[in-house]
Amino acid sequence: MLKVLGAIATVGIAVALLVISVPQMFGLQTTWIIAQITSMRSLAIVAGVLAAVAFALLALARPFRAFAGTVVVLLLLFVGGNAAIGVSRGLGNTVFTEATPNSVTVLSWNTLGDAPGADAVVNLAMDSGADVISLPETTQATGIEIAETMRAQGRPMWVLTEWFDQISPARSTTVLISPDLGDYVKVTSNEDRDDNTAVLPTVIVEPVDGDGPTIVAAHAVAPITGQMDNWRKDLAWLAEQCRTDNVIMAGDFNATLDNMAGLGATDEAALGNCIDAGKASGNASVGTWPTSIPALIGSPIDHVMATPDWQTTGMRVVTEADGTGSDHRPVLVQLTRTAP
């Protein structure tokens, strides 16, 4: 009887580890619990190592030797497979090629309701020469303060904000754009939630002259209990915003590449036609949330993406801002236009 129970448990563990490793194989990448565990892949690797040690000790007891030994093998395969996935996506490559006149620098930072303050954003934006700044959970007032400070330092910016209400700063998203990219106008509306992300606002702005990229400052709701359907709808809606050419999308997607599986128009794309800068540059396994744990065991849920007419020519997840108030790390990406 013990052997039968051991065999059943072994099969169950094997299936569970396989589902966690490649949930998209079973269409479970957006399923509650599985989606959350998979999004913390690096932390799952650490848990797998600890579990393997525990079962190795259990294998010292003769009655459990066969079962525990088999589980150790399964856990080591799980750890090795997930480590290989992490390495293939990139553990961090901070090399930027020399910018050209066709290059655009994008800064994205969920500020947790203005928590770091305007000066922290200004310092990072000025140091990086950001042309586009996507700021989920940032109010219009803070966006204006950032722009005014940057203007005083010789770098003016347009400010466009979308909000669903003024109750919480988390329900605002602000985007700042350099006038060097031209004049921009907001095309999203907070009057019809069917034309936006469901719970937290996304800002879409388009160039007045039609030459510059469409900018999508994205904020999908977190996949928590009661919001799973909205989260799935948000990701699908964001994918639709990237079905055309010349789009740059940046923000807090509350999703990893695994969660987005199936939403890309091609094998290379993450959402719609948009290609993830992290994957393209070797940074897709560097965690952007939460700042309370090291980046390499965090979750890469903040992204900068662009259509194929933009090439990623540099990226880094900014760790120097840890401890400034937000639980998200800023993402800095340089994109270079490849098509007129």
C-alpha positions in Angstrom: 0.0 0.0 0.0 2.9 2.3 0.9 4.4 1.7 -2.5 1.2 2.5 -4.3 0.8 5.8 -2.4 4.4 6.6 -3.1 3.9 6.0 -6.8 0.8 8.2 -6.9 2.6 11.0 -5.0 5.6 10.8 -7.3 3.5 11.1 -10.4 1.6 14.0 -8.8 4.8 15.8 -7.9 6.2 15.3 -11.4 3.1 16.7 -13.0 3.0 19.7 -10.7 6.7 20.5 -11.3 6.2 20.3 -15.1 3.1 22.5 -15.0 5.0 25.1 -12.9 8.0 25.0 -15.3 6.0 25.3 -18.6 2.4 26.2 -17.8 1.8 27.4 -21.3 2.2 23.8 -22.5 -1.1 23.1 -20.7 -2.7 26.5 -21.3 -2.5 27.3 -17.5 -0.2 30.4 -17.7 -3.0 32.7 -16.5 -4.6 30.3 -14.0 -4.7 31.3 -10.4 -1.9 30.0 -8.2 0.0 28.6 -11.2 0.4 32.1 -12.7 1.7 33.5 -9.4 4.2 30.7 -8.8 5.5 30.8 -12.4 5.9 34.5 -12.2 8.4 34.0 -9.4 10.5 31.4 -11.3 13.8 32.3 -9.7 12.3 32.0 -6.2 10.8 28.7 -7.2 14.3 27.5 -8.1 15.5 28.4 -4.6 12.5 26.6 -3.1 13.3 23.6 -5.3 16.8 23.4 -4.0 15.7 23.5 -0.4 13.0 20.9 -1.1 15.7 18.6 -2.7 17.8 18.9 0.4 14.9 18.0 2.6 14.0 15.0 0.6 17.6 13.9 0.4 17.6 13.8 4.2 14.3 11.9 4.2 15.9 9.3 1.9 18.3 8.4 4.7 15.3 6.6 6.3 15.0 3.1 4.7 11.2 3.1 4.3 11.2 6.3 2.3 14.4 5.8 0.4 13.0 4.9 -3.0 10.2 7.5 -2.9 12.4 10.3 -1.5 15.3 9.5 -3.9 13.0 9.7 -6.9 11.6 13.1 -5.7 15.1 14.4 -5.3 15.8 13.5 -8.9 12.6 15.2 -10.0 13.4 18.3 -8.0 16.9 18.5 -9.5 15.5 18.2 -13.0 13.0 21.0 -12.0 15.8 23.2 -10.7 18.0 22.5 -13.7 15.3 23.1 -16.3 14.1 26.4 -14.7 17.7 27.6 -14.3 18.2 26.9 -18.0 15.1 28.9 -18.9 16.3 31.8 -16.7 19.8 31.8 -18.3 18.4 31.6 -21.8 16.2 34.7 -21.1 19.1 36.6 -19.7 20.5 37.4 -16.2 21.4 40.9 -16.9 23.2 42.7 -19.8 23.7 46.4 -19.2 25.6 47.2 -22.4 24.1 50.1 -24.4 25.3 50.8 -27.9 26.0 54.4 -28.9 22.8 56.3 -29.4 21.9 57.6 -32.9 19.5 60.3 -34.0 17.0 57.6 -34.4 17.3 56.4 -30.8 14.8 56.9 -28.1 15.4 56.3 -24.4 12.5 55.0 -22.4 12.2 55.0 -18.6 9.4 53.1 -16.9 8.8 53.1 -13.1 5.7 52.2 -11.1 6.1 54.8 -8.3 3.7 53.2 -5.8 1.5 56.3 -5.7 4.2 59.0 -6.0 6.2 57.4 -3.2 9.8 58.1 -4.3 8.9 61.8 -5.0 9.5 63.9 -8.1 13.2 64.5 -7.4 14.0 60.8 -7.6 12.3 60.5 -11.0 14.0 63.7 -12.2 17.5 62.5 -11.2 17.1 59.2 -13.0 15.5 60.8 -16.1 18.2 63.4 -16.4 21.0 61.0 -15.8 19.7 58.6 -18.5 18.6 61.3 -20.9 15.1 59.8 -21.0 12.8 60.8 -23.9 9.8 58.9 -22.7 8.9 58.3 -19.1 6.1 55.9 -18.2 4.9 56.3 -14.6 2.1 54.0 -13.4 0.7 55.1 -10.1 1.9 58.6 -10.6 -0.5 61.6 -10.3 -0.8 64.5 -12.7 0.5 66.9 -10.0 3.7 64.9 -9.6 4.1 64.6 -13.3 3.9 68.3 -13.7 6.4 68.8 -10.9 8.8 66.4 -12.6 8.3 68.2 -15.9 8.8 71.7 -14.4 12.0 70.5 -12.6 13.4 69.0 -15.8 12.5 72.1 -17.8 14.5 74.2 -15.3 17.4 71.8 -16.0 17.1 72.3 -19.7 15.0 69.3 -20.7 11.3 70.2 -21.1 8.7 67.4 -21.3 5.0 67.1 -22.2 2.8 65.7 -19.4 -0.2 63.5 -20.1 -2.2 61.7 -17.4 -5.0 59.2 -17.3 -6.9 58.7 -14.0 -10.1 56.7 -13.1 -10.6 58.7 -9.9 -8.7 60.9 -7.5 -9.3 58.6 -4.5 -5.9 56.9 -4.8 -2.7 57.8 -6.6 -2.5 54.2 -7.7 -5.5 54.9 -10.1 -3.5 57.4 -12.1 -0.9 56.8 -14.8 1.3 59.6 -16.2 3.6 59.7 -19.2 6.1 62.4 -20.0 7.4 62.9 -23.6 10.2 65.0 -24.9 9.1 67.7 -27.4 12.0 66.4 -29.5 9.6 63.6 -30.5 7.0 66.2 -31.6 3.5 67.2 -30.3 1.4 64.4 -28.7 -2.3 64.1 -27.8 -4.0 61.6 -25.5 -6.3 59.2 -27.2 -7.5 57.1 -24.3 -10.5 58.0 -22.3 -11.5 57.3 -18.7 -15.2 57.6 -19.6 -15.4 54.1 -21.2 -13.6 51.4 -19.3 -14.0 49.1 -22.3 -11.4 51.2 -24.0 -8.8 50.9 -21.3 -7.4 48.5 -18.8 -10.1 47.6 -16.4 -9.0 48.7 -12.9 -5.8 50.8 -13.2 -5.5 53.2 -16.1 -3.3 53.0 -19.2 -2.4 56.1 -21.2 -2.2 56.0 -24.9 -0.8 59.0 -26.7 -0.3 59.6 -30.5 1.8 62.1 -32.4 -0.1 65.1 -33.8 2.0 65.0 -37.0 1.8 61.3 -37.3 5.5 60.7 -37.6 6.5 59.7 -34.1 5.7 56.4 -32.3 2.4 55.7 -30.5 3.3 55.6 -26.8 1.4 53.2 -24.5 2.0 53.7 -20.8 0.6 50.5 -19.4 -0.8 49.4 -16.1 -2.5 46.0 -15.8 -4.1 45.0 -12.6 -2.3 42.5 -10.4 -3.4 38.8 -10.6 -4.9 38.6 -7.1 -8.1 37.0 -5.9 -11.1 38.7 -7.4 -9.1 40.3 -10.2 -8.0 37.3 -12.3 -10.5 37.9 -15.0 -9.7 41.6 -15.2 -6.0 40.8 -15.3 -6.5 38.4 -18.3 -8.6 41.0 -20.0 -6.0 43.7 -19.4 -3.2 41.6 -21.0 -5.4 40.8 -24.0 -6.4 44.5 -24.3 -2.8 45.6 -24.2 -1.9 43.1 -26.8 -4.5 44.6 -29.1 -2.9 48.1 -28.6 0.2 46.7 -30.2 -1.2 45.2 -33.4 -0.1 48.1 -35.6 3.4 49.5 -36.5 5.5 52.0 -34.7 4.3 51.4 -31.1 6.3 51.7 -27.9 4.7 50.2 -24.8 6.1 50.5 -21.3 4.9 50.1 -17.8 3.8 47.7 -15.1 2.2 44.7 -16.8 2.0 42.6 -13.6 2.9 39.7 -15.8 6.0 37.8 -16.9 6.7 36.5 -20.4 5.3 33.1 -19.3 2.0 34.8 -18.3 1.9 36.5 -21.7 2.3 33.3 -23.7 -0.1 33.1 -26.6 -0.8 36.8 -26.8 2.0 37.6 -29.3 1.2 37.8 -33.0 4.5 36.0 -33.7 6.8 33.6 -31.8 9.1 36.5 -31.2 6.5 39.0 -29.9 5.2 39.1 -26.3 2.0 41.1 -26.8 0.6 41.7 -30.2 3.4 42.8 -32.4 5.5 44.1 -29.5 8.8 42.5 -28.7 10.0 42.5 -25.1 13.2 44.6 -24.6 14.2 42.4 -21.7 14.2 39.2 -23.8 15.8 41.0 -26.8 18.7 42.3 -24.6 19.4 39.5 -22.2 17.6 41.0 -19.2 14.3 39.1 -19.1 15.1 37.2 -15.9 16.1 40.2 -13.9 13.3 40.9 -11.4 11.7 44.3 -11.2 9.4 43.4 -8.2 9.6 43.5 -5.2 12.6 45.7 -4.3 12.7 43.9 -0.9 14.5 40.9 -2.5 17.5 40.7 -4.8 16.7 41.3 -8.5 17.8 37.9 -9.6 15.2 36.2 -7.5 12.5 38.8 -8.1 9.7 38.8 -10.7 10.2 40.6 -14.1 6.8 42.1 -14.4 7.7 45.6 -15.6 8.5 45.8 -19.3 9.4 48.0 -22.2 8.2 46.6 -25.5 8.2 47.9 -29.1 7.1 46.8 -32.6 9.7 45.3 -34.9 10.5 48.7 -36.4 12.4 49.4 -33.2 15.5 47.5 -32.1 16.5 47.2 -28.5 20.0 48.7 -28.3 20.4 48.8 -24.5 18.6 48.0 -21.3 19.1 47.7 -17.6 16.9 47.2 -14.5 17.8 50.0 -12.1 18.7 48.7 -8.7 20.1 52.0 -7.3 16.6 53.2 -6.6 15.8 50.4 -4.1 14.7 51.9 -0.8 13.4 55.1 -2.3 9.8 54.2 -1.6 8.5 52.1 -4.5 8.3 48.3 -4.4 9.1 48.3 -8.2 12.5 48.9 -9.8 12.7 51.3 -12.7 13.5 49.9 -16.2 15.6 51.8 -18.6 15.7 50.9 -22.3 17.2 52.4 -25.4 15.4 51.7 -28.6 16.6 52.6 -32.1 14.3 53.0 -35.1 15.0 50.4 -37.8 12.4 51.6 -40.3 11.5 55.1 -41.6 
